[in-house]
Amino acid sequence: MATGQDHNGPPEYPAASKRTGEQGRVEIKVLVDTQGIPSKAEISRSSGFRRLDASALEATMRWRYEPGRRNGVAEPMWMLVPINFILEGAKPRPPE
């Protein structure tokens, strides 16, 4: 199932995370309804930084998705959405 992320804006990179060099990958599990609207989201894999995790969670709840289909019929489905927070030219800081 396509997430449709190409049409959604990127998550906000928290200013405090930029200042302190926090980077990482967050995986969010999102329950998408038949209209492509997220009804629930939870962190499946943390980046190790609370601010990045919170930003990813907020973004996935405002995004819209292509609904999952079974036998051509849209139905609510869980999907895994990976989000990478990467700073250009920065040295990664170890997770908390």
C-alpha positions as CSV (number, residue, x, y, z in Angstrom):
1,M,0.0,0.0,0.0
2,A,1.4,3.4,-0.9
3,T,1.6,5.9,1.9
4,G,1.0,8.9,-0.3
5,Q,3.8,10.7,1.6
6,D,4.9,12.4,-1.6
7,H,1.8,14.7,-1.2
8,N,2.3,15.3,2.5
9,G,4.7,17.9,4.0
10,P,7.8,16.7,5.8
11,P,7.7,16.5,9.6
12,E,9.0,19.5,11.5
13,Y,12.6,19.1,12.6
14,P,12.5,20.4,16.2
15,A,14.8,23.4,16.6
16,A,16.3,22.0,19.8
17,S,17.1,18.8,18.0
18,K,18.9,20.6,15.3
19,R,20.9,22.6,17.8
20,T,22.0,19.5,19.7
21,G,22.6,17.3,16.6
22,E,19.9,14.8,17.2
23,Q,19.3,12.5,14.2
24,G,17.7,9.2,13.7
25,R,15.0,7.0,12.1
26,V,11.5,6.7,13.6
27,E,9.1,4.0,12.5
28,I,5.4,4.9,13.2
29,K,2.6,2.3,13.0
30,V,-0.5,4.1,11.6
31,L,-4.0,2.8,11.4
32,V,-5.5,4.2,8.2
33,D,-9.2,4.2,7.6
34,T,-11.1,3.6,4.3
35,Q,-10.8,7.3,3.4
36,G,-7.0,7.4,3.9
37,I,-7.3,9.3,7.2
38,P,-5.2,8.1,10.2
39,S,-7.3,7.1,13.2
40,K,-4.5,6.0,15.5
41,A,-0.6,6.1,15.5
42,E,2.0,4.7,17.8
43,I,5.8,4.5,17.8
44,S,7.0,1.1,16.5
45,R,10.7,2.0,16.7
46,S,12.1,5.0,18.4
47,S,14.9,7.2,17.2
48,G,16.1,7.4,20.7
49,F,15.2,11.1,20.9
50,R,11.8,12.1,22.3
51,R,11.5,15.3,20.3
52,L,12.1,13.5,17.0
53,D,9.6,10.7,17.9
54,A,7.0,13.3,18.9
55,S,7.4,15.2,15.7
56,A,7.1,12.1,13.6
57,L,4.0,11.0,15.5
58,E,2.4,14.4,15.0
59,A,3.2,14.4,11.2
60,T,1.8,10.9,10.6
61,M,-1.5,11.9,12.2
62,R,-1.9,15.0,10.0
63,W,-0.9,13.2,6.7
64,R,-3.3,11.5,4.4
65,Y,-2.7,8.1,2.9
66,E,-3.9,5.8,0.2
67,P,-6.2,3.3,2.0
68,G,-5.4,-0.3,2.1
69,R,-7.5,-2.6,-0.1
70,R,-8.4,-6.2,0.0
71,N,-10.1,-7.7,-3.1
72,G,-10.4,-4.2,-4.4
73,V,-12.3,-2.9,-1.4
74,A,-10.9,-0.2,0.9
75,E,-10.6,-1.3,4.5
76,P,-8.9,0.0,7.6
77,M,-5.3,-1.3,7.8
78,W,-2.2,-0.7,9.8
79,M,0.9,0.5,8.0
80,L,4.5,1.2,9.0
81,V,5.8,4.6,8.1
82,P,9.6,5.2,8.4
83,I,10.8,8.8,8.9
84,N,14.4,9.8,8.8
85,F,15.7,12.9,10.5
86,I,19.1,13.8,9.0
87,L,21.1,16.9,9.5
88,E,23.4,17.9,6.6
89,G,27.1,17.8,7.7
90,A,26.4,17.1,11.4
91,K,28.0,14.4,13.5
92,P,25.3,12.2,14.9
93,R,24.7,12.4,18.7
94,P,24.1,9.2,20.5
95,P,20.5,8.5,21.6
96,E,19.4,9.3,25.1
